Amino acid sequence: MRTALPFLFVTLVACSNQNNSPELNQCAQQNYQCEQNCNLSSTEQTMTRQICSGECVEKYNNCKAQAEELSKIRTGQY
């Protein structure tokens, strides 16, 4: 179940996004990989794991913001 949660998150993000762009899909895939790396590199419920997961979320949010800006530029919605 623990390994299914990041996958579920990625799936929900992809399904909930109306503009299912390749860039946003890439962000979701990168987030999944990041979370998997956190799972492999640290044990459950440790500060290290929480920090690692927090960094994954931050990277995903930055990636998503850039992808959304790119999408706006492409569609002319400045």
C-alpha positions, 0 to 999 in steps of 0.5 A: 500500500505504501508504494501505491500511494505515490502512484495514486497521487500521480494518477489523481493529478493526471486525471484531475488536470483538464489540460493534461499536457505532456509537461504536467505528465512529466512533472507527475512522473518526476514526483513519483520517482522522487517519492520512490527514491525517498521510500528507498533511502529512508525508513518510515516516519523519520525526519529524513523521510519527511524532509525528502518528501517535502522536497519532492512536493516543492519540486513538483509544485515548481515544475507544475507552475512552469508547465502551466506558464508554458501552457499559457504561452502556447495558448496565448493566455498571458 
